[in-house]
Amino acid sequence: MPPSTTADESSSTLNRRTFLAAGTAVGGAAVADGLIAGPSLAAPREAATSETPPSGRVSLTVNGERHAAVIDNRTSLLDLLREQFGLTGTKKGCDAGACGACTVLVDGRRVNACLTLAVRLEGAEVTTIEGLAPDEDDDLHPLQQAFIDQDAFQCGYCTPGQIMSGIGCIREGHAGSPEEIREWMSGNICRCGCYVKIVNAVEQAAGAK
């Protein structure tokens, strides 16, 4: 015959069961509260990311034409030229200043447009590849013609940047020899490998040939 259960033991068993049941209920409620509270805790972060970024106004001359624009202060000159002014001749390559495809002239000096903040160019004069021979009936720039004469391109993607950099190189007085041209054009990458012909074209335009 099984041993009888005393009142104390029964009371103790019930207490343990009650405790476990209560603990489960409390834990479930805590999890539920956490799920409910989660979105409210994340709300300030979401609100912060949805704030309008700081903007500024810039007025500059591009290829002889005055432009004014309200832009995000983080906008690069490259994105301003391509996306707002429609001047897509300036190419986006690495977007990190390593390939030179985006080279333009700012106040006569060559710069990587992808690394240049547009908002800092108030009053500047910018020249892009479109500004070298703006009209179809105009003669090509001597370096543009030299690129054709020397067959200095294949896919052509880097060509606008190469030409703008070559013009800057000539103006800076760094086109006295093939070695000097290679050194001062080294920031412009040609993935097709037309370097010899590019140097020949810069030499031709500089009057070295």
N, C-alpha and C positions, 0 to 999 in steps of 0.2 A: 504494500500500500504506500503510495507516495506521501512524503512528508507534507504536513499541512502548512499553509502559508499564514504567517502571523499577521496581525493588523499593521505592525510596524514595518514589516518587509513590504507589504502591499502599498503602504503609504510612501515608502522610499522609492519603490519602482515607479509609481505614478509621478512622483516628484522628478525623477530623472527623465521620464518621458516628456513631462511638461516642460522641463528645462530645454531639452533638445528641440522640441517643437517651437518653443519661443525663440530659441537661437536661430532656427531656420527662417522663421518669419522676419526677424530683425535683419538678418543678412540679406534676404530677398528685398526687403524695403530699402536697405542701403544701396543695393545695386540699382534698383528702380530709381531711387533719388539721383544716383550718379548719372544714369542715362538721361534723366530729365534735366539735370543741372548742366550736363555737358555742353549743349548748344549755347546756353546763356553765358557760360564761361568763355566760349570761343567767339561770341558776338563782338567784343571790342576789337579783336584781331581782324575779323572780317571787315568791320567798319573802317579800320585803319587802312586796309589795302584798297578799299573802294574810294578813298579820298582822291580828289583831283590833284595830279602832280603839279609842282610849281611851273609856271610858264613865264615867258618873257617876250618882248617884242624886239625884232632886229630889222634893221634897214641896211641893205647892201646893194652894190652894183655887180651884176653878173652879165658878162659878155656885153658890157656897155649899156645894159638896161637896168633901171632902178627897180628894186624889189623890196617890199616890206611884208613881214609875216609875223604872226603870233605863234610861238612854238613852245613845246615842252623844253625846259632848260637842258634836258639830257640829249636833245636831238643833235646828231652829228651833221656836219656840212654835207657829207655824202647823202644822207637820207633827205636832207632839205632839198638838195639839187634834184634828186631822183623822184621823190614822192610828192613834193609840193610844186616844184618848178618844171617838172617833166623833162629834165635834162638827163636822159638815161645813157648818154655817151660815156659818162663817168661810171666805171664798172665797180661793182661790189665783189671783191674776191675773197680774201681771208677775213675782212672786217676787223683786223687786229694790227694793221700797220706793217705787215710782214711781206706783202707781195707787190705793192706799188700800183695795182690796177686802178686805184681811185685817185691817182695823183692829179692835182689841179694847181693853178697858180693863184696865190693870194698876195695882192700887192706886188706882183712880179716874182714872188718866190714860190718854189714848189713845196707843196705840203701834201700829206696823206689826209684826204678828206674824211676818211673813216675815223680818224683820231682827233679831228678838229671840232670843237663845240661851236655850233653855228651861232649861238647867242653871244659869243665873244667877238664876233666879226662885225660889229656895228661900224658902218662907214667904210668897210673894206671893199676892194675891187677884186672880184674873182673872175678868172678866165678858165673856161672848160674847153674841151675838144670842139664843141659846137661853135665856140667863139672865134676859132682860127680862120674859118671860111664860112661865115654865116649865111651867105647867099649862094645859091646853086651856080650863078654865073661868075662868082668871084674866083680868082685864082686860088689854088691851094697854098697853104703855108709851105715854105721851102722844105721843111722837115716832113710834112705830109707827102709832098712830091718825092722826096728822097726815099721814103719808105716804099713807095710804089716802084721807083727806079731800081732800088736794091732788092726788091722782093723780100722785105724785112718782116714778113708776118706769115703765119699759116692760119690758125683758127681765128686770130684777130681779137680775141677777148682782152688781152693785155695791151693791145696796140694804142688805145687812147692814153693810157697811163704812161706808156713808153714814150709817146710823142711829147706829152706835156713835160715829162721829166727831162727828155732830151733838149727841149727848148730852154728849160731852166738851166740845164748843164751848160749849154752854149752861152747863155746870158751871164752866167757866173764865171765864165772864162776857164771852164774845165773841159775843154774839147781840143786840147793841143796835140794829143796823140791817142792812138787806140788804147794804150794802157791807162791813160788818164780817164778816158771816156768809160772804160770798163769799171774803173774804181768808183767814179762818181755816179754811175748808173747802176751800181750793184744792188740798190734797194728795189729794183724793178725786176720781177721774175717773169721769164718766158718759159712756160711749160712745154712749148713746142721746140725749144732749143735754137731759136733764131739769133742768138747773140752776136755771131760774127757779122751778119747782115745788118743787124740793128746798129752796131758800131760803125759800119760802113755808111749807113744812112746819116748818122749824126755827124760823121766826118764830112760827108758831102754837103750837108746843110750849113756846117760851120765854115765852109770854104776851104777845108783842108785838102780837098782833091781837085 
